[in-house]
Structures are given as structure tokens and as C-alpha cells.
């Protein structure tokens, strides 16, 4: 018996016009966007639909708008009879969408948490991130440790994202990230500096992470309707208290996405539905397991195509 997982994208998936088609085609989507705007105290929907791109790319706007579109797409998926997943997971920011989908917290909590998270991350001290492609995690971790030890505190660099076996992201002090990139290139890897100004998912986020942890502890997090595989340890969790504890540690911790997908595969999941803008996670899943079936829901057409395909699979 095949199993289904729903996965939710993180920062970088944004695109001007996202969610507009859903709002135009489904009354429930339009209504939810209006509720989100009211909670946020600003028109996130207008940012989603009209941009401009320069504003949409700002972390303070990127995170809440991607959350909004992902939650709206999930609501449409539910309302149109989408099958209940065995697991949900989200990449970094996407974990908040996953927790909302699993009914671990309500709409107001989701919007307020991500608004604050985005503000804290945008205000973080200067940092840098680079994608490193074609090098094993063990080898890159060795380079990161060498560079951090050589340059000393606070010039640290770590692997922030374990996206696939050979698609990794390093994060930290700009000098340390640059030096690690030079060494990774010398080792045969391709290194791509990312257009971000912060050292996301690194120890340099500690001050912001401490403040965010205090906020997370004030939010009521319920037991999840289905297991959420969380970033910090790539393990499933349904207990509200444990979901909350691990969520509070997410910001300065590495995103163990490859392990997350591998865990779900090991539990019999063979179909993944990416819900929200973009197709980045779909691409990662296929790199981790070419045999996996992957769908994406970002607008009315992809929603109907995915639901039709899932129904056909279920009837076979």
C-alpha cells in the first residue's frame, strides 16, 4: 500500500503572482487570504499577486507571503477532497505551513510566528550563504570545521541545509563562507553564493533564535493530526509539547531535509505532493529517490491535475 506525504516550500520559492489564480478560482482561497491579511495587519495578498519583485524578495515579506500561499493551497487541497497524508514536512520556513496543515496551531499563530521570524531574520547580523554541489556532507563538514578553527570565533561556517546527498548549503560569517567555498571548489565542488544577507540556520542567529524561542513558548501548540517530520532531527512528531520544543530550536539549527525525505521513504512513502509556490522541493525529492512520484500544487490547474492523478492511483 503506497503512502502519501505533503511537503511545503521555504524561502526562495516566491514569485510575483503566486496564489492569485487560487484566489480567483476558489472562494475559500479568497476568504483565507483576507483573513491572513487582517491578522498580518497588511496586504500580504497584494504583495503575492502584484509584488513588486524587489519587495517580495525581502525576508520580512518573503516568509509571510510564502506561508500565506502555502496555507491557501493546502486549504484548497483539503476542500477539494485531497487525501490525508501519512506525514507532512516543510523546508525551513515551510515547517510552519506543515504544522498548520497538521492542525498543530491555528491561522493566527502561524501568521504571527512567521511575521516575527521574518523580522528577526532580516535584522540579523551580516552573514553569507553558498550552495555547494557535488561534494559529500562528510567532506564539506570537515572543511567547515577546519575553516572555523583557523579563523576562530565569531568567524564560523557550518552546513545549514542538507538538501540532498550532494546539494548542500553552507552558512556563517562572510569571510568563513568565502574561505570554505574556495576550499570546496579546490575539492571539485561547484559553489554558488546565494543572494541573502544573513547567516540563516547557523550559530550567528543565536540572539534572534533566543528571542524567537521566547515567542514560540507563548503559542498554544496542539497534538498534530498526523506526524510532522521536523527539520532539527528529521524525526516524526505528533505530541504538541515536543513539536513546540523542536520548533523553538529550528532557527539556528541545520535543515536536515535529505534525512527527512529518506525517513519518509523508509516508512513506505512513495508519493510526495509539494504544496505552495515553486518546485524546488520536488526537484530535491527526485534527486534523493528517482523512483518517487512527485506532484506540485501552486494554482488551480496543478491542483486539479494532482487530485485527478491521486484518485487514479488510489483506484488502481
Secondary structure, DSSP 4 states (H G I P E B T S, - for coil): --EEEEEE--TT---TTTTHHHHHH-HHHHHHHHHHHHHHTS-HHHHHHH--HHHHTSHHHHHHHHHHHHHHHHHHHHHTTPPPPSEEEESTTHHHHHHHHTTSS-HHHHHHHHHHHHHHHHTSPB-EEEEEESS-HHHHHHHHHHHHHHH-TT--EEEEEEEETTEEEEEE-HHHHHHHHHHHHHTT-EEEE-S-SB-TTSGGGHHHHHHHHHHHTTS--PPPSSEEE-TTT--EE--HHHHHHHHHTTTTS-B-HHHHHHHHHHTTEEEEEEESS-SHHHHHHHHH-TT-EEEEESSHHHHHHHHHHHHHHHH-
